[in-house]
Amino acid sequence: MHFELSEEHKAVQQAAREFTQNVLKPGVIDRDEHQRFPAEEIRQLAELGFMGMMIDPAYGGSGMDTLSYVIAMEEISKLDASVSVVMSVNNSLVTWGLEAFGSEAQKQKYLVPLAKGEKIGAFCLSEPEAGSDATSQRTTAIDMGDHYLLNGTKNWITNGGSASTYLVMAQTDAGKGHKGINCLIVEKGMEGFIIGAKENKLGIRASDTHTLMFQDVKVPKENRIGEDGFGFKFAMK
């Protein structure tokens, strides 16, 4: 069995290394000390195609394989964990999930700008009482016919303040247990969606981690990912 990288993988590795040295390294300490979100650095990362690495080019991604993504993540993480966590959430949790399980309309509206890095995504699972236990969601989404009425709180959400698109896990039918959980796409600016205080963390300080609150947020039915009750399976994927 051979473990040597292919020429394509070596090219990805070299591009990531050059980016970390030329773009990330000069300001990494300052960003961490002042908790400054790396907006410009993320923009340049997107130009490399690293914000939607495994996504089909038809949806704005780079069409690379998983190993390419892992190699790039390794190189970025060596020097700037804040940038790497923004990159990882957008790639692994948000764009991948939308491509795998989203409708065509959701892909065109949300996936394309996320994969291009024009917008940033957040994955909202953790809660004050439930932690990251997907089966114990206290956030509720009541079926109101043409929309869900979303109420609850999410904690420790990476990209909480910088994201534009949020994948939110919520309980729509408590009587069904984990089969009554759905994942809803929430947009920044929806009425009743409140971005709380930024966490003052011990490390990875340039990455913004927030509490998010939902107070009677009306989420259109077409923003549900997958069939009714698919949320738990989505989280486990």
N, C-alpha and C positions, 0 to 999 in steps of 0.2 A: 504494500500500500504506500502510495506517495503522498506526502503532505506539503510539497512545494507549491507555492502559489502560482496561479496562471499569470500570464502577462497582463491580462485584464485586471486581475485582482491586485497585482503589483502597482498598476497605474492608479487604481483607487487609493491604495495605501500611500503612494507618493503624493497624490493630490491632497489627501487629508493631512499628511505630515507638513507639507508646505503651508497649508492653510493655518495650522496650529502655530507654526513658527512665525509666519509673516503677518497674520491677522490677529490671532488670539493672544499670543504671548505678550506683546507690548503693553496691553492694558488689563491683563488678567487679575493682577493684585488690586489695582485701583477699583475695578468693577466689583470684586468681592468685598473689599473694605467698605465701599459706599453703597452696596446692594443695588448697583445700577444694572438694570436689565440690558442684555447685549443685543439691542434691536438692530444696530448696524451690522454687527457680526452675524446675526441670524440672516439678515438680508443677503449678505455675501455667501453664506453657507447655502442658501437657496439657489444662488446663481450656479453653484457647483452641482446642483441637483440632489443635494443631500437631505432635503426635507420631505421627499417622497420617493425614497430610493427604490423601493420594491414595487412601486405602483406602475401600472401600465402607462406608457407614454400617451395613450389615447385619453387618459384622464390627468395629464400634466405631470406624470411621474417620470422616473429615469429608467424603469424597466430592468433594474439590476437584480441579482440574486441575493439570497440571505447572507451568504458569506461576504459579499461586498459590503453589505450593511454592517455586519459585525466588525469587519476590518476598519471601516470608517469610524464607527462608534469607539472602538478601542483607541484609535489614534487621537480622536478629539478628547476622550475622557482622560487620557494621560496628562493633559495640560489644563483643561478647563471643564470641570464637572458640571458647572452651571449651564454651559452651552450644550454639553452632551445630554443633559436631562431634558432640555427643551426639545432637542432633536429626537430623542428616544420616544418621548410621549407622542410627538406629532407623527412619527413613523410607525411605531409598534402598536400603539393603542388607538389612535384616531384614524389616520388614513388607511391603515390596513383593514380595520374593522369596517369602514365605509365601503371600501372596494369589495370586500368579501361578502358583506351582508346588506349593503344599502341598495335602495331602488335606483333605477337609472336616473330619475329626476334628482334624487339626493346626491348622486355622484356628480352630476353636472353642476348643481348649485353649490355644493359644499366641498366635495372631494377635490375637484380641479384646482380651486385657489389654495387649498391646503397643501396639496402635493407640490404645487409650484412654489410654495413658501410665501405666497402673497398674503396669506392669513395663517394664524396659528391656532391649533386646537388644544382642548383640554379634556381629560377623562375624569368624570365625577362619580366616584364610587364611595369613597370613605366618608363616614359620618361620626359625629361625637359619641354616640352610644354603640354603633356597630363596627367602627373601625373599617377594615376592608372586607368584612364578611358580607358577601353578595346576597346571602339568604336572609339577612337581618335588616333590610332597608326600612328606615322610618320615614323617609321622604315618600310622599304619596302623589299619585297622578290620577285624579278622578276623571272617569270617562264622562264627558259632557255632550257626547254626540259627535260634533264636528271637531272637537278639540279636547285636550286633557287640561285639567286645572292642577297645576303643579305647586306643591307646598313642601317645605323642608329645608334642611341645612346640610351642606357638604363641607368637610374640613380637609385641610392639608392638600389643597388642589394645586398641582403644578401647572404653571402657566395661567393661574387663576385670574390675574389682572391683565395679562397681555393677550390672551386668546380672544378670538372673535366667535368661535364655534365650540360648543360644549356638548359632550355626550353625557347625558345625565341618567343614572339608574334610579328608578322609582317603582314603588309598589302600587300596582293598579287594582289588584284584587287580593287582599290579605287572606281570604278564605282559600285561595289556591296555593298558598305558600310560595316556594321559589318559582312555581309556574305562573304566578301572578305578577311577575316583575317585567318591566319593559325598559328599553333604552330610548330616550327621547333626545332629539337634536334641539338644543336651545341656542338662540343667538344673543350675543351681547346687545343690550338695548331694549330687549323685550320688557314690557311693563311688569313691574313686580320683581324683576331679577336684580338683586343687590350684590355687589362685590364688596366683601368685608375687608377688614384690616389685613395687611400683609404680615406674615409671620417673620419675626426677627430671629432667624435661625443661627445655629452655631457654625454651619458650613453650607456650601453651595448657595451662597448668599445672593449671587446675581440672578439666580432663578427665582421668580416670584411665586410664592406659595400663599394662597389665600383661603379664607372661609367664604363660601358662597351661600346666599340665602334666596329662597324662592317663596314669594308671597302672592298666591293666586295668579301665577304666571300662566297665560293661555298659550298652550303649545298645540299647533295644528296637528290633526291626526296624521297628515302626510309626513310629519317629522318623526314618527315612530320607526325604528329600525327593525325590520323583520316582521314576522307575524305576531299576533297578540301573545304575550307571555314568553317571548324569546329573550328577554333581557338577561336572565341568569345564564343561559347558554352563551350569550354574547360575551358576558364578563369572564366566563371560564375559558373561552377560546384564547 
